[in-house]
Amino acid sequence: MTIQEIMKALPLKVIAGQSNLDKEVSGGYASDLLSNVMGQAQVGNIWVTMQGHQNVVAVALLAGLSAIVIAGGVEPEPEAVQKALAEEIVILTTALSAYKVVGRLYQLGITGE
């Protein structure tokens, strides 16, 4: 499933990475602990978090993630957006809680390990 297909099923807003919405999503990961994401998330995962600072972009880049979903109505900091635009990392936002986003992704067939 691509990021674009996920966007049709969930109320997500593109903040950065518009040119990469055709990326495939291999699975999902949810955590707000950056070291946990670096060690456990798989290449191609979509990552659900409530953090909006620029370090999330660095972690997504390092881990080879397809997209970051910032949940709970949290808006990414301007520095995070600038870094994501420069690195072509997809950042999506939603008012849905992280719990609801993960549940909806799972219903779409996007699972973890």
C-alpha positions in Angstrom: 0.0 0.0 0.0 1.3 3.5 -0.8 1.2 6.6 1.3 -1.3 8.1 -1.2 -3.7 5.1 -0.7 -3.4 5.5 3.1 -4.3 9.2 2.7 -7.5 8.3 0.9 -8.5 6.2 4.0 -7.4 8.4 6.8 -7.8 12.2 7.5 -4.2 13.1 6.9 -2.6 16.4 5.9 0.6 16.5 3.9 3.2 18.8 5.6 6.3 17.7 3.7 7.4 15.2 1.1 4.6 15.7 -1.4 6.7 14.2 -4.2 7.1 10.9 -2.3 3.5 10.0 -1.7 3.8 7.0 -4.1 6.3 5.3 -1.6 5.3 1.8 -0.5 4.6 1.2 3.1 5.8 -2.2 4.3 4.4 -2.0 7.9 3.9 0.3 10.8 5.5 1.4 14.0 4.3 3.6 16.9 6.5 5.1 19.5 7.6 8.4 21.0 10.9 7.1 22.2 13.3 8.0 19.4 16.0 5.4 20.4 13.2 2.7 20.3 12.2 3.7 16.8 15.9 3.7 15.6 16.4 0.2 17.0 13.0 -1.5 16.2 11.3 0.2 13.2 11.8 -1.5 9.9 12.8 0.1 6.6 9.6 1.2 4.8 7.5 1.5 7.9 5.0 4.3 8.5 5.8 5.8 11.9 3.1 7.2 14.2 4.2 9.6 16.9 3.1 12.7 18.8 6.4 14.4 18.5 6.9 17.3 16.2 10.5 18.4 16.6 13.3 18.1 14.0 14.8 15.0 15.5 11.9 12.9 14.2 13.0 13.7 10.7 16.6 12.6 11.5 15.3 9.3 12.9 13.0 8.6 9.9 15.9 9.3 7.6 18.3 7.0 9.6 15.7 4.2 9.8 14.6 4.4 6.2 11.0 5.0 7.1 8.4 5.8 4.4 6.5 8.4 6.4 6.0 10.1 9.7 2.4 10.6 11.0 2.2 13.2 13.8 -1.0 12.4 15.6 -3.2 14.2 18.2 -3.4 17.5 16.4 0.3 18.2 17.1 1.9 20.5 14.5 5.5 19.9 13.6 8.0 22.7 14.5 9.1 24.9 11.6 12.6 23.4 11.8 11.2 19.9 11.5 9.3 21.0 8.4 12.4 22.6 6.8 14.5 19.5 7.5 11.8 17.2 6.1 11.5 19.3 2.9 15.3 19.3 2.5 15.5 15.5 3.0 12.3 14.8 1.1 10.8 13.0 4.1 7.0 12.6 4.2 5.4 14.2 7.2 1.6 13.8 7.7 -0.5 15.3 10.5 -3.9 14.3 11.8 -6.2 15.3 14.6 -6.8 11.6 15.3 -5.2 10.2 18.4 -2.2 7.9 17.9 -4.3 5.0 19.2 -6.9 5.6 16.5 -4.4 6.1 13.7 -2.7 2.8 14.6 -6.0 1.0 14.7 -7.1 2.4 11.4 -3.7 1.5 9.8 -4.1 -2.0 11.1 -7.6 -2.3 9.6 -6.1 -1.3 6.3 -3.7 -4.3 6.6 -0.6 -2.4 7.7 0.8 -4.4 10.5 3.9 -4.4 12.6 6.4 -7.3 12.6 
